[in-house]
Amino acid sequence: QKKILELNEKCQILSENPRNEPKKRGNLKQLKRIRELEALVEDLQSVVKNKRPDSMTAMIHAAQPSAEEQELVMSLRKEMKSLKHKLREKDRKMESKVRSLKQMHDQARMLYEEKIKELQLKKKQNPVNKNQKNNKRIKQLEKQLSELRAHYKKKSKSGGDVSAMAPETSGSNSTVTIK
């Protein structure tokens, strides 16, 4: 009953006081609100007259949000729906990018694995690489050099003819043979 009285007072104040009349721009909105409040007051008065203030229907009707609140709720729901849709679209785009990057990664990994296998196969097929060949040649030449040194030391101690001591080379093999 307090609410009914408050609403009646508001309606009387708005209808009696000309200074509180709404301006042209907001006139329709305020008039609509006044009508809503008047209708609510009438509904509440009829409930009180019927002496069923505790009826569930009356309570639900009295607790119902105003038209402005309902419009606000509807606009917020629309905005939420729009934002959810945008979020889903962004998620789809990101998932697509992630799949694309994963495919690129997998392709690169497969290429590198194939290259590794090829190099390992080459290594197995040709176990003697250039460094090993060069190392063998160096050892051969060092051995020949030490043999030549030993031969010349021996000849110089014996006092022999130096020209007779000249080693002979046999062709392009570049191995030195000693007389």
PyMOL commands that set and color helices and strands:
alter all, ss='L'
color gray80, all
select helices_A, chain A and resi 2-16+18-20+27-49+56-63+67-125+130-158+163-165+171-173
alter helices_A, ss='H'
color red, helices_A
select strands_A, chain A and resi 168-169+176-177
alter strands_A, ss='S'
color yellow, strands_A
deselect
rebuild
show_as cartoon
